[in-house]
Amino acid sequence: MTEADYIAEITKRWPSTCSGEPTLETVQLTQEAVENFPHSARLWVMRGDLLQLIDFDYDIPLKESKYCYRQAIAADQMSGPG
């Protein structure tokens, strides 16, 4: 899959307000995406946002979300201006 394919697939699977929480498969897909495209700020942000929707042991997803956002900032800085 390309970076754009991952973004499209994650967007398609994004939980609606009715379902509320992401599926394990969607969470795993975001992990696969950032492993395959570690310099994609967009994928890191998507993963961080998705993890915040998990409704269990709040501390773990929050810490992981913060890590994702730090990775997104680093990836964005590596890409430079433009």
Buried (B, 14 or more C-beta within 10 A) or exposed (E): EEBEEBBEBBEEBBBEEEEEEBEEEBBEBBEEBBEEBEBBBBBBBBBBBBBBBBEEEEEEBBEBBEBBBEBBEEBBEEEEEE
